[in-house]
């Protein structure tokens, strides 16, 4: 489908040169180029042309849909590179602990944190997790997110990590968003492995990763390196 958006009050974050930027950093981060009274031509799944309405060409023969964006602005979608959308219940009570200055390690010692989420997830079905996660995914879509990374890491055993990753795989199938999956089995040391951290790492390496690779359930692997958790 070819789409033409016309009379855009302002397009935010445009490039005025054809040279591709590999990255933006330093003082360039404070620069945000815009284009006023503009149009965008989208052909298929790619933006093929942008420009000023005063220079717009005749696209009538190729356009399927036209949107008049008078008095409206167009922004690029957000790319959210770190989320935990698949979880059971909530830990908002721990925000109070964080506001008081407690560390992840201190919150975990009090029975909160990642292990608390792991316990809740273990007692929640895959179907219920899917419905909760879909609701959150739709919410971030409505707020402007177009691409998102979703981590596992609240399972901490093979069965529950697979459960989380299968939910993410289902979200990939049904959502228009670009979703990347990260396996985060080394998110915390489960209570039953307390004092045996190396044994748990062996479980992640020798059992979890091969099973996840076999089902092709993850794009990336992550490890939580922090005091009281895992080392580099």
Secondary structure by P-SEA (a helix, b strand, c coil): cbbbbccccccccccccccccccccccccccccccccbbbbbcccccccccccccccccccccccccccccbbbbccccccccccccccccccaaaaaaacccaaaaaaacccaaaaaaaaaaccaaaaaaaaaaaaaaaaaaccccccccccccccaaaaaaaaaaaaaaaaccccbbbbbbccccccccccccaaaaaaaaacccaaaaaaaaccccccccccccccccc
